[in-house]
Amino acid sequence: MVQTLAQLPPGETAVVSAVSLQGANRMRLQELGFLPGVRVTALYESPFGDPVAYGVLDTVIALRRADAATIEIER
């Protein structure tokens, strides 16, 4: 079963396995640090649940759930 970053509950950590976007959006996520093998932690959600803050490579990145759903993870 493939899980995505959008399904990761706050406080949990996972490893990125793939980014399923193509083109400029894929490059943007990779430049932010969402690369295969990198550990990502879901830190907290905004009050309405979107966006979600993720800890990646010693920084905090906020992603919309739609973007997080394109990042496959392994727990």
mmCIF file of the N, C-alpha and C atoms, coordinates in Angstrom:
data_MODEL
# 
_entry.id   MODEL 
# 
loop_
_atom_site.group_PDB 
_atom_site.id 
_atom_site.type_symbol 
_atom_site.label_atom_id 
_atom_site.label_alt_id 
_atom_site.label_comp_id 
_atom_site.label_asym_id 
_atom_site.label_entity_id 
_atom_site.label_seq_id 
_atom_site.pdbx_PDB_ins_code 
_atom_site.Cartn_x 
_atom_site.Cartn_y 
_atom_site.Cartn_z 
_atom_site.occupancy 
_atom_site.B_iso_or_equiv 
_atom_site.pdbx_formal_charge 
_atom_site.auth_seq_id 
_atom_site.auth_comp_id 
_atom_site.auth_asym_id 
_atom_site.auth_atom_id 
_atom_site.pdbx_PDB_model_num 
ATOM 1   N N  . MET A 1 1  ? 0.838  -1.182 0.000   1.00 0.00 ? 1  MET A N  1 
ATOM 2   C CA . MET A 1 1  ? 0.000  0.000  0.000   1.00 0.00 ? 1  MET A CA 1 
ATOM 3   C C  . MET A 1 1  ? 0.887  1.250  0.000   1.00 0.00 ? 1  MET A C  1 
ATOM 4   N N  . VAL A 1 2  ? 0.686  2.108  -0.946  1.00 0.00 ? 2  VAL A N  1 
ATOM 5   C CA . VAL A 1 2  ? 1.457  3.335  -1.064  1.00 0.00 ? 2  VAL A CA 1 
ATOM 6   C C  . VAL A 1 2  ? 0.838  4.398  -0.159  1.00 0.00 ? 2  VAL A C  1 
ATOM 7   N N  . GLN A 1 3  ? 1.666  5.004  0.667   1.00 0.00 ? 3  GLN A N  1 
ATOM 8   C CA . GLN A 1 3  ? 1.213  6.103  1.507   1.00 0.00 ? 3  GLN A CA 1 
ATOM 9   C C  . GLN A 1 3  ? 1.838  7.389  1.008   1.00 0.00 ? 3  GLN A C  1 
ATOM 10  N N  . THR A 1 4  ? 1.130  8.482  1.227   1.00 0.00 ? 4  THR A N  1 
ATOM 11  C CA . THR A 1 4  ? 1.647  9.781  0.816   1.00 0.00 ? 4  THR A CA 1 
ATOM 12  C C  . THR A 1 4  ? 1.923  10.643 2.043   1.00 0.00 ? 4  THR A C  1 
ATOM 13  N N  . LEU A 1 5  ? 2.662  11.691 1.835   1.00 0.00 ? 5  LEU A N  1 
ATOM 14  C CA . LEU A 1 5  ? 3.009  12.607 2.905   1.00 0.00 ? 5  LEU A CA 1 
ATOM 15  C C  . LEU A 1 5  ? 1.758  13.246 3.508   1.00 0.00 ? 5  LEU A C  1 
ATOM 16  N N  . ALA A 1 6  ? 0.725  13.423 2.715   1.00 0.00 ? 6  ALA A N  1 
ATOM 17  C CA . ALA A 1 6  ? -0.523 14.015 3.212   1.00 0.00 ? 6  ALA A CA 1 
ATOM 18  C C  . ALA A 1 6  ? -1.192 13.122 4.257   1.00 0.00 ? 6  ALA A C  1 
ATOM 19  N N  . GLN A 1 7  ? -0.892 11.827 4.264   1.00 0.00 ? 7  GLN A N  1 
ATOM 20  C CA . GLN A 1 7  ? -1.494 10.892 5.208   1.00 0.00 ? 7  GLN A CA 1 
ATOM 21  C C  . GLN A 1 7  ? -0.697 10.773 6.502   1.00 0.00 ? 7  GLN A C  1 
ATOM 22  N N  . LEU A 1 8  ? 0.454  11.410 6.594   1.00 0.00 ? 8  LEU A N  1 
ATOM 23  C CA . LEU A 1 8  ? 1.310  11.309 7.765   1.00 0.00 ? 8  LEU A CA 1 
ATOM 24  C C  . LEU A 1 8  ? 0.752  12.181 8.886   1.00 0.00 ? 8  LEU A C  1 
ATOM 25  N N  . PRO A 1 9  ? 0.399  11.585 10.038  1.00 0.00 ? 9  PRO A N  1 
ATOM 26  C CA . PRO A 1 9  ? -0.151 12.385 11.136  1.00 0.00 ? 9  PRO A CA 1 
ATOM 27  C C  . PRO A 1 9  ? 0.930  13.217 11.827  1.00 0.00 ? 9  PRO A C  1 
ATOM 28  N N  . PRO A 1 10 ? 0.550  14.345 12.427  1.00 0.00 ? 10 PRO A N  1 
ATOM 29  C CA . PRO A 1 10 ? 1.517  15.185 13.133  1.00 0.00 ? 10 PRO A CA 1 
ATOM 30  C C  . PRO A 1 10 ? 2.274  14.395 14.202  1.00 0.00 ? 10 PRO A C  1 
ATOM 31  N N  . GLY A 1 11 ? 3.578  14.628 14.257  1.00 0.00 ? 11 GLY A N  1 
ATOM 32  C CA . GLY A 1 11 ? 4.435  13.945 15.211  1.00 0.00 ? 11 GLY A CA 1 
ATOM 33  C C  . GLY A 1 11 ? 5.084  12.689 14.669  1.00 0.00 ? 11 GLY A C  1 
ATOM 34  N N  . GLU A 1 12 ? 4.649  12.197 13.521  1.00 0.00 ? 12 GLU A N  1 
ATOM 35  C CA . GLU A 1 12 ? 5.200  10.985 12.909  1.00 0.00 ? 12 GLU A CA 1 
ATOM 36  C C  . GLU A 1 12 ? 6.308  11.337 11.924  1.00 0.00 ? 12 GLU A C  1 
ATOM 37  N N  . THR A 1 13 ? 7.219  10.392 11.740  1.00 0.00 ? 13 THR A N  1 
ATOM 38  C CA . THR A 1 13 ? 8.334  10.565 10.810  1.00 0.00 ? 13 THR A CA 1 
ATOM 39  C C  . THR A 1 13 ? 8.300  9.461  9.763   1.00 0.00 ? 13 THR A C  1 
ATOM 40  N N  . ALA A 1 14 ? 8.674  9.800  8.540   1.00 0.00 ? 14 ALA A N  1 
ATOM 41  C CA . ALA A 1 14 ? 8.724  8.834  7.444   1.00 0.00 ? 14 ALA A CA 1 
ATOM 42  C C  . ALA A 1 14 ? 9.895  9.197  6.531   1.00 0.00 ? 14 ALA A C  1 
ATOM 43  N N  . VAL A 1 15 ? 10.159 8.311  5.571   1.00 0.00 ? 15 VAL A N  1 
ATOM 44  C CA . VAL A 1 15 ? 11.219 8.533  4.588   1.00 0.00 ? 15 VAL A CA 1 
ATOM 45  C C  . VAL A 1 15 ? 10.572 8.692  3.216   1.00 0.00 ? 15 VAL A C  1 
ATOM 46  N N  . VAL A 1 16 ? 10.997 9.705  2.480   1.00 0.00 ? 16 VAL A N  1 
ATOM 47  C CA . VAL A 1 16 ? 10.483 9.941  1.132   1.00 0.00 ? 16 VAL A CA 1 
ATOM 48  C C  . VAL A 1 16 ? 10.959 8.817  0.218   1.00 0.00 ? 16 VAL A C  1 
ATOM 49  N N  . SER A 1 17 ? 10.034 8.233  -0.547  1.00 0.00 ? 17 SER A N  1 
ATOM 50  C CA . SER A 1 17 ? 10.420 7.188  -1.496  1.00 0.00 ? 17 SER A CA 1 
ATOM 51  C C  . SER A 1 17 ? 10.339 7.661  -2.945  1.00 0.00 ? 17 SER A C  1 
ATOM 52  N N  . ALA A 1 18 ? 9.435  8.616  -3.243  1.00 0.00 ? 18 ALA A N  1 
ATOM 53  C CA . ALA A 1 18 ? 9.309  9.118  -4.614  1.00 0.00 ? 18 ALA A CA 1 
ATOM 54  C C  . ALA A 1 18 ? 8.480  10.394 -4.631  1.00 0.00 ? 18 ALA A C  1 
ATOM 55  N N  . VAL A 1 19 ? 8.679  11.189 -5.679  1.00 0.00 ? 19 VAL A N  1 
ATOM 56  C CA . VAL A 1 19 ? 7.843  12.363 -5.940  1.00 0.00 ? 19 VAL A CA 1 
ATOM 57  C C  . VAL A 1 19 ? 7.177  12.106 -7.282  1.00 0.00 ? 19 VAL A C  1 
ATOM 58  N N  . SER A 1 20 ? 5.847  12.072 -7.287  1.00 0.00 ? 20 SER A N  1 
ATOM 59  C CA . SER A 1 20 ? 5.145  11.651 -8.507  1.00 0.00 ? 20 SER A CA 1 
ATOM 60  C C  . SER A 1 20 ? 4.793  12.797 -9.451  1.00 0.00 ? 20 SER A C  1 
ATOM 61  N N  . LEU A 1 21 ? 5.251  13.994 -9.193  1.00 0.00 ? 21 LEU A N  1 
ATOM 62  C CA . LEU A 1 21 ? 5.032  15.107 -10.115 1.00 0.00 ? 21 LEU A CA 1 
ATOM 63  C C  . LEU A 1 21 ? 6.099  15.104 -11.203 1.00 0.00 ? 21 LEU A C  1 
ATOM 64  N N  . GLN A 1 22 ? 5.880  15.894 -12.232 1.00 0.00 ? 22 GLN A N  1 
ATOM 65  C CA . GLN A 1 22 ? 6.858  16.070 -13.297 1.00 0.00 ? 22 GLN A CA 1 
ATOM 66  C C  . GLN A 1 22 ? 7.096  17.563 -13.509 1.00 0.00 ? 22 GLN A C  1 
ATOM 67  N N  . GLY A 1 23 ? 8.172  17.882 -14.155 1.00 0.00 ? 23 GLY A N  1 
ATOM 68  C CA . GLY A 1 23 ? 8.451  19.251 -14.564 1.00 0.00 ? 23 GLY A CA 1 
ATOM 69  C C  . GLY A 1 23 ? 8.863  20.174 -13.435 1.00 0.00 ? 23 GLY A C  1 
ATOM 70  N N  . ALA A 1 24 ? 8.423  21.430 -13.539 1.00 0.00 ? 24 ALA A N  1 
ATOM 71  C CA . ALA A 1 24 ? 8.844  22.478 -12.616 1.00 0.00 ? 24 ALA A CA 1 
ATOM 72  C C  . ALA A 1 24 ? 8.371  22.217 -11.191 1.00 0.00 ? 24 ALA A C  1 
ATOM 73  N N  . ASN A 1 25 ? 7.171  21.666 -11.023 1.00 0.00 ? 25 ASN A N  1 
ATOM 74  C CA . ASN A 1 25 ? 6.677  21.392 -9.673  1.00 0.00 ? 25 ASN A CA 1 
ATOM 75  C C  . ASN A 1 25 ? 7.512  20.325 -8.979  1.00 0.00 ? 25 ASN A C  1 
ATOM 76  N N  . ARG A 1 26 ? 7.949  19.335 -9.724  1.00 0.00 ? 26 ARG A N  1 
ATOM 77  C CA . ARG A 1 26 ? 8.814  18.302 -9.148  1.00 0.00 ? 26 ARG A CA 1 
ATOM 78  C C  . ARG A 1 26 ? 10.154 18.903 -8.723  1.00 0.00 ? 26 ARG A C  1 
ATOM 79  N N  . MET A 1 27 ? 10.714 19.749 -9.570  1.00 0.00 ? 27 MET A N  1 
ATOM 80  C CA . MET A 1 27 ? 11.986 20.389 -9.254  1.00 0.00 ? 27 MET A CA 1 
ATOM 81  C C  . MET A 1 27 ? 11.857 21.278 -8.021  1.00 0.00 ? 27 MET A C  1 
ATOM 82  N N  . ARG A 1 28 ? 10.731 21.970 -7.880  1.00 0.00 ? 28 ARG A N  1 
ATOM 83  C CA . ARG A 1 28 ? 10.516 22.835 -6.725  1.00 0.00 ? 28 ARG A CA 1 
ATOM 84  C C  . ARG A 1 28 ? 10.524 22.017 -5.437  1.00 0.00 ? 28 ARG A C  1 
ATOM 85  N N  . LEU A 1 29 ? 9.800  20.890 -5.437  1.00 0.00 ? 29 LEU A N  1 
ATOM 86  C CA . LEU A 1 29 ? 9.769  20.037 -4.243  1.00 0.00 ? 29 LEU A CA 1 
ATOM 87  C C  . LEU A 1 29 ? 11.149 19.451 -3.945  1.00 0.00 ? 29 LEU A C  1 
ATOM 88  N N  . GLN A 1 30 ? 11.871 19.075 -4.968  1.00 0.00 ? 30 GLN A N  1 
ATOM 89  C CA . GLN A 1 30 ? 13.209 18.531 -4.762  1.00 0.00 ? 30 GLN A CA 1 
ATOM 90  C C  . GLN A 1 30 ? 14.158 19.602 -4.225  1.00 0.00 ? 30 GLN A C  1 
ATOM 91  N N  . GLU A 1 31 ? 14.039 20.824 -4.709  1.00 0.00 ? 31 GLU A N  1 
ATOM 92  C CA . GLU A 1 31 ? 14.877 21.909 -4.205  1.00 0.00 ? 31 GLU A CA 1 
ATOM 93  C C  . GLU A 1 31 ? 14.572 22.229 -2.746  1.00 0.00 ? 31 GLU A C  1 
ATOM 94  N N  . LEU A 1 32 ? 13.338 21.973 -2.320  1.00 0.00 ? 32 LEU A N  1 
ATOM 95  C CA . LEU A 1 32 ? 12.961 22.174 -0.922  1.00 0.00 ? 32 LEU A CA 1 
ATOM 96  C C  . LEU A 1 32 ? 13.478 21.050 -0.030  1.00 0.00 ? 32 LEU A C  1 
ATOM 97  N N  . GLY A 1 33 ? 13.958 19.954 -0.630  1.00 0.00 ? 33 GLY A N  1 
ATOM 98  C CA . GLY A 1 33 ? 14.540 18.873 0.150   1.00 0.00 ? 33 GLY A CA 1 
ATOM 99  C C  . GLY A 1 33 ? 13.765 17.576 0.124   1.00 0.00 ? 33 GLY A C  1 
ATOM 100 N N  . PHE A 1 34 ? 12.666 17.507 -0.583  1.00 0.00 ? 34 PHE A N  1 
ATOM 101 C CA . PHE A 1 34 ? 11.863 16.288 -0.654  1.00 0.00 ? 34 PHE A CA 1 
ATOM 102 C C  . PHE A 1 34 ? 12.459 15.347 -1.710  1.00 0.00 ? 34 PHE A C  1 
ATOM 103 N N  . LEU A 1 35 ? 13.523 14.670 -1.315  1.00 0.00 ? 35 LEU A N  1 
ATOM 104 C CA . LEU A 1 35 ? 14.246 13.744 -2.181  1.00 0.00 ? 35 LEU A CA 1 
ATOM 105 C C  . LEU A 1 35 ? 14.131 12.331 -1.634  1.00 0.00 ? 35 LEU A C  1 
ATOM 106 N N  . PRO A 1 36 ? 14.196 11.309 -2.484  1.00 0.00 ? 36 PRO A N  1 
ATOM 107 C CA . PRO A 1 36 ? 14.159 9.930  -1.987  1.00 0.00 ? 36 PRO A CA 1 
ATOM 108 C C  . PRO A 1 36 ? 15.258 9.681  -0.953  1.00 0.00 ? 36 PRO A C  1 
ATOM 109 N N  . GLY A 1 37 ? 14.860 9.050  0.144   1.00 0.00 ? 37 GLY A N  1 
ATOM 110 C CA . GLY A 1 37 ? 15.795 8.726  1.212   1.00 0.00 ? 37 GLY A CA 1 
ATOM 111 C C  . GLY A 1 37 ? 15.866 9.752  2.328   1.00 0.00 ? 37 GLY A C  1 
ATOM 112 N N  . VAL A 1 38 ? 15.247 10.901 2.156   1.00 0.00 ? 38 VAL A N  1 
ATOM 113 C CA . VAL A 1 38 ? 15.276 11.961 3.166   1.00 0.00 ? 38 VAL A CA 1 
ATOM 114 C C  . VAL A 1 38 ? 14.152 11.733 4.177   1.00 0.00 ? 38 VAL A C  1 
ATOM 115 N N  . ARG A 1 39 ? 14.484 11.898 5.473   1.00 0.00 ? 39 ARG A N  1 
ATOM 116 C CA . ARG A 1 39 ? 13.495 11.750 6.546   1.00 0.00 ? 39 ARG A CA 1 
ATOM 117 C C  . ARG A 1 39 ? 12.678 13.039 6.664   1.00 0.00 ? 39 ARG A C  1 
ATOM 118 N N  . VAL A 1 40 ? 11.356 12.873 6.796   1.00 0.00 ? 40 VAL A N  1 
ATOM 119 C CA . VAL A 1 40 ? 10.432 13.996 6.911   1.00 0.00 ? 40 VAL A CA 1 
ATOM 120 C C  . VAL A 1 40 ? 9.545  13.762 8.128   1.00 0.00 ? 40 VAL A C  1 
ATOM 121 N N  . THR A 1 41 ? 9.331  14.809 8.912   1.00 0.00 ? 41 THR A N  1 
ATOM 122 C CA . THR A 1 41 ? 8.456  14.737 10.076  1.00 0.00 ? 41 THR A CA 1 
ATOM 123 C C  . THR A 1 41 ? 7.296  15.707 9.898   1.00 0.00 ? 41 THR A C  1 
ATOM 124 N N  . ALA A 1 42 ? 6.070  15.211 10.100  1.00 0.00 ? 42 ALA A N  1 
ATOM 125 C CA . ALA A 1 42 ? 4.903  16.096 10.097  1.00 0.00 ? 42 ALA A CA 1 
ATOM 126 C C  . ALA A 1 42 ? 4.886  16.803 11.446  1.00 0.00 ? 42 ALA A C  1 
ATOM 127 N N  . LEU A 1 43 ? 5.024  18.113 11.452  1.00 0.00 ? 43 LEU A N  1 
ATOM 128 C CA . LEU A 1 43 ? 5.136  18.862 12.695  1.00 0.00 ? 43 LEU A CA 1 
ATOM 129 C C  . LEU A 1 43 ? 3.783  19.310 13.230  1.00 0.00 ? 43 LEU A C  1 
ATOM 130 N N  . TYR A 1 44 ? 3.042  20.069 12.439  1.00 0.00 ? 44 TYR A N  1 
ATOM 131 C CA . TYR A 1 44 ? 1.736  20.534 12.885  1.00 0.00 ? 44 TYR A CA 1 
ATOM 132 C C  . TYR A 1 44 ? 0.913  21.010 11.693  1.00 0.00 ? 44 TYR A C  1 
ATOM 133 N N  . GLU A 1 45 ? -0.404 21.070 11.912  1.00 0.00 ? 45 GLU A N  1 
ATOM 134 C CA . GLU A 1 45 ? -1.333 21.536 10.884  1.00 0.00 ? 45 GLU A CA 1 
ATOM 135 C C  . GLU A 1 45 ? -1.761 22.959 11.207  1.00 0.00 ? 45 GLU A C  1 
ATOM 136 N N  . SER A 1 46 ? -2.178 23.677 10.192  1.00 0.00 ? 46 SER A N  1 
ATOM 137 C CA . SER A 1 46 ? -2.764 24.986 10.437  1.00 0.00 ? 46 SER A CA 1 
ATOM 138 C C  . SER A 1 46 ? -4.154 24.772 11.053  1.00 0.00 ? 46 SER A C  1 
ATOM 139 N N  . PRO A 1 47 ? -4.788 25.815 11.585  1.00 0.00 ? 47 PRO A N  1 
ATOM 140 C CA . PRO A 1 47 ? -6.080 25.630 12.250  1.00 0.00 ? 47 PRO A CA 1 
ATOM 141 C C  . PRO A 1 47 ? -7.154 24.968 11.385  1.00 0.00 ? 47 PRO A C  1 
ATOM 142 N N  . PHE A 1 48 ? -7.121 25.187 10.082  1.00 0.00 ? 48 PHE A N  1 
ATOM 143 C CA . PHE A 1 48 ? -8.117 24.564 9.208   1.00 0.00 ? 48 PHE A CA 1 
ATOM 144 C C  . PHE A 1 48 ? -7.601 23.310 8.525   1.00 0.00 ? 48 PHE A C  1 
ATOM 145 N N  . GLY A 1 49 ? -6.393 22.852 8.895   1.00 0.00 ? 49 GLY A N  1 
ATOM 146 C CA . GLY A 1 49 ? -5.852 21.599 8.387   1.00 0.00 ? 49 GLY A CA 1 
ATOM 147 C C  . GLY A 1 49 ? -5.045 21.699 7.109   1.00 0.00 ? 49 GLY A C  1 
ATOM 148 N N  . ASP A 1 50 ? -4.958 22.871 6.525   1.00 0.00 ? 50 ASP A N  1 
ATOM 149 C CA . ASP A 1 50 ? -4.209 23.030 5.285   1.00 0.00 ? 50 ASP A CA 1 
ATOM 150 C C  . ASP A 1 50 ? -3.621 24.433 5.242   1.00 0.00 ? 50 ASP A C  1 
ATOM 151 N N  . PRO A 1 51 ? -2.340 24.641 5.158   1.00 0.00 ? 51 PRO A N  1 
ATOM 152 C CA . PRO A 1 51 ? -1.259 23.699 4.895   1.00 0.00 ? 51 PRO A CA 1 
ATOM 153 C C  . PRO A 1 51 ? -0.785 22.986 6.165   1.00 0.00 ? 51 PRO A C  1 
ATOM 154 N N  . VAL A 1 52 ? 0.172  22.084 5.962   1.00 0.00 ? 52 VAL A N  1 
ATOM 155 C CA . VAL A 1 52 ? 0.789  21.330 7.042   1.00 0.00 ? 52 VAL A CA 1 
ATOM 156 C C  . VAL A 1 52 ? 2.278  21.661 7.050   1.00 0.00 ? 52 VAL A C  1 
ATOM 157 N N  . ALA A 1 53 ? 2.850  21.816 8.240   1.00 0.00 ? 53 ALA A N  1 
ATOM 158 C CA . ALA A 1 53 ? 4.282  22.108 8.371   1.00 0.00 ? 53 ALA A CA 1 
ATOM 159 C C  . ALA A 1 53 ? 5.041  20.792 8.505   1.00 0.00 ? 53 ALA A C  1 
ATOM 160 N N  . TYR A 1 54 ? 6.095  20.644 7.721   1.00 0.00 ? 54 TYR A N  1 
ATOM 161 C CA . TYR A 1 54 ? 6.931  19.440 7.739   1.00 0.00 ? 54 TYR A CA 1 
ATOM 162 C C  . TYR A 1 54 ? 8.369  19.832 8.050   1.00 0.00 ? 54 TYR A C  1 
ATOM 163 N N  . GLY A 1 55 ? 9.030  19.028 8.851   1.00 0.00 ? 55 GLY A N  1 
ATOM 164 C CA . GLY A 1 55 ? 10.448 19.206 9.109   1.00 0.00 ? 55 GLY A CA 1 
ATOM 165 C C  . GLY A 1 55 ? 11.237 18.366 8.130   1.00 0.00 ? 55 GLY A C  1 
ATOM 166 N N  . VAL A 1 56 ? 12.080 19.020 7.347   1.00 0.00 ? 56 VAL A N  1 
ATOM 167 C CA . VAL A 1 56 ? 12.888 18.315 6.353   1.00 0.00 ? 56 VAL A CA 1 
ATOM 168 C C  . VAL A 1 56 ? 14.250 19.001 6.269   1.00 0.00 ? 56 VAL A C  1 
ATOM 169 N N  . LEU A 1 57 ? 15.311 18.214 6.392   1.00 0.00 ? 57 LEU A N  1 
ATOM 170 C CA . LEU A 1 57 ? 16.678 18.726 6.304   1.00 0.00 ? 57 LEU A CA 1 
ATOM 171 C C  . LEU A 1 57 ? 16.906 19.942 7.207   1.00 0.00 ? 57 LEU A C  1 
ATOM 172 N N  . ASP A 1 58 ? 16.540 19.818 8.473   1.00 0.00 ? 58 ASP A N  1 
ATOM 173 C CA . ASP A 1 58 ? 16.757 20.859 9.485   1.00 0.00 ? 58 ASP A CA 1 
ATOM 174 C C  . ASP A 1 58 ? 16.056 22.179 9.187   1.00 0.00 ? 58 ASP A C  1 
ATOM 175 N N  . THR A 1 59 ? 14.946 22.139 8.471   1.00 0.00 ? 59 THR A N  1 
ATOM 176 C CA . THR A 1 59 ? 14.150 23.337 8.230   1.00 0.00 ? 59 THR A CA 1 
ATOM 177 C C  . THR A 1 59 ? 12.672 22.967 8.268   1.00 0.00 ? 59 THR A C  1 
ATOM 178 N N  . VAL A 1 60 ? 11.816 23.952 8.344   1.00 0.00 ? 60 VAL A N  1 
ATOM 179 C CA . VAL A 1 60 ? 10.371 23.731 8.363   1.00 0.00 ? 60 VAL A CA 1 
ATOM 180 C C  . VAL A 1 60 ? 9.787  24.247 7.056   1.00 0.00 ? 60 VAL A C  1 
ATOM 181 N N  . ILE A 1 61 ? 9.057  23.377 6.377   1.00 0.00 ? 61 ILE A N  1 
ATOM 182 C CA . ILE A 1 61 ? 8.436  23.706 5.094   1.00 0.00 ? 61 ILE A CA 1 
ATOM 183 C C  . ILE A 1 61 ? 6.939  23.495 5.232   1.00 0.00 ? 61 ILE A C  1 
ATOM 184 N N  . ALA A 1 62 ? 6.139  24.466 4.806   1.00 0.00 ? 62 ALA A N  1 
ATOM 185 C CA . ALA A 1 62 ? 4.681  24.323 4.798   1.00 0.00 ? 62 ALA A CA 1 
ATOM 186 C C  . ALA A 1 62 ? 4.240  23.914 3.400   1.00 0.00 ? 62 ALA A C  1 
ATOM 187 N N  . LEU A 1 63 ? 3.481  22.828 3.324   1.00 0.00 ? 63 LEU A N  1 
ATOM 188 C CA . LEU A 1 63 ? 2.967  22.337 2.040   1.00 0.00 ? 63 LEU A CA 1 
ATOM 189 C C  . LEU A 1 63 ? 1.456  22.190 2.109   1.00 0.00 ? 63 LEU A C  1 
ATOM 190 N N  . ARG A 1 64 ? 0.805  22.525 1.007   1.00 0.00 ? 64 ARG A N  1 
ATOM 191 C CA . ARG A 1 64 ? -0.622 22.231 0.904   1.00 0.00 ? 64 ARG A CA 1 
ATOM 192 C C  . ARG A 1 64 ? -0.783 20.723 0.815   1.00 0.00 ? 64 ARG A C  1 
ATOM 193 N N  . ARG A 1 65 ? -1.909 20.220 1.275   1.00 0.00 ? 65 ARG A N  1 
ATOM 194 C CA . ARG A 1 65 ? -2.155 18.777 1.247   1.00 0.00 ? 65 ARG A CA 1 
ATOM 195 C C  . ARG A 1 65 ? -2.131 18.233 -0.190  1.00 0.00 ? 65 ARG A C  1 
ATOM 196 N N  . ALA A 1 66 ? -2.559 19.034 -1.153  1.00 0.00 ? 66 ALA A N  1 
ATOM 197 C CA . ALA A 1 66 ? -2.545 18.584 -2.549  1.00 0.00 ? 66 ALA A CA 1 
ATOM 198 C C  . ALA A 1 66 ? -1.115 18.314 -3.011  1.00 0.00 ? 66 ALA A C  1 
ATOM 199 N N  . ASP A 1 67 ? -0.178 19.151 -2.607  1.00 0.00 ? 67 ASP A N  1 
ATOM 200 C CA . ASP A 1 67 ? 1.223  18.941 -2.964  1.00 0.00 ? 67 ASP A CA 1 
ATOM 201 C C  . ASP A 1 67 ? 1.807  17.769 -2.179  1.00 0.00 ? 67 ASP A C  1 
ATOM 202 N N  . ALA A 1 68 ? 1.464  17.666 -0.893  1.00 0.00 ? 68 ALA A N  1 
ATOM 203 C CA . ALA A 1 68 ? 1.965  16.578 -0.059  1.00 0.00 ? 68 ALA A CA 1 
ATOM 204 C C  . ALA A 1 68 ? 1.462  15.221 -0.546  1.00 0.00 ? 68 ALA A C  1 
ATOM 205 N N  . ALA A 1 69 ? 0.308  15.207 -1.193  1.00 0.00 ? 69 ALA A N  1 
ATOM 206 C CA . ALA A 1 69 ? -0.252 13.951 -1.700  1.00 0.00 ? 69 ALA A CA 1 
ATOM 207 C C  . ALA A 1 69 ? 0.536  13.411 -2.888  1.00 0.00 ? 69 ALA A C  1 
ATOM 208 N N  . THR A 1 70 ? 1.423  14.212 -3.469  1.00 0.00 ? 70 THR A N  1 
ATOM 209 C CA . THR A 1 70 ? 2.226  13.750 -4.611  1.00 0.00 ? 70 THR A CA 1 
ATOM 210 C C  . THR A 1 70 ? 3.572  13.157 -4.161  1.00 0.00 ? 70 THR A C  1 
ATOM 211 N N  . ILE A 1 71 ? 3.835  13.172 -2.852  1.00 0.00 ? 71 ILE A N  1 
ATOM 212 C CA . ILE A 1 71 ? 5.083  12.665 -2.315  1.00 0.00 ? 71 ILE A CA 1 
ATOM 213 C C  . ILE A 1 71 ? 4.822  11.339 -1.632  1.00 0.00 ? 71 ILE A C  1 
ATOM 214 N N  . GLU A 1 72 ? 5.400  10.255 -2.171  1.00 0.00 ? 72 GLU A N  1 
ATOM 215 C CA . GLU A 1 72 ? 5.212  8.929  -1.601  1.00 0.00 ? 72 GLU A CA 1 
ATOM 216 C C  . GLU A 1 72 ? 6.220  8.710  -0.472  1.00 0.00 ? 72 GLU A C  1 
ATOM 217 N N  . ILE A 1 73 ? 5.757  8.039  0.593   1.00 0.00 ? 73 ILE A N  1 
ATOM 218 C CA . ILE A 1 73 ? 6.603  7.816  1.772   1.00 0.00 ? 73 ILE A CA 1 
ATOM 219 C C  . ILE A 1 73 ? 6.624  6.351  2.177   1.00 0.00 ? 73 ILE A C  1 
ATOM 220 N N  . GLU A 1 74 ? 7.629  6.016  2.965   1.00 0.00 ? 74 GLU A N  1 
ATOM 221 C CA . GLU A 1 74 ? 7.718  4.713  3.630   1.00 0.00 ? 74 GLU A CA 1 
ATOM 222 C C  . GLU A 1 74 ? 7.831  5.005  5.120   1.00 0.00 ? 74 GLU A C  1 
ATOM 223 N N  . ARG A 1 75 ? 7.005  4.347  5.924   1.00 0.00 ? 75 ARG A N  1 
ATOM 224 C CA . ARG A 1 75 ? 7.038  4.577  7.377   1.00 0.00 ? 75 ARG A CA 1 
ATOM 225 C C  . ARG A 1 75 ? 7.967  3.630  8.060   1.00 0.00 ? 75 ARG A C  1 
# 
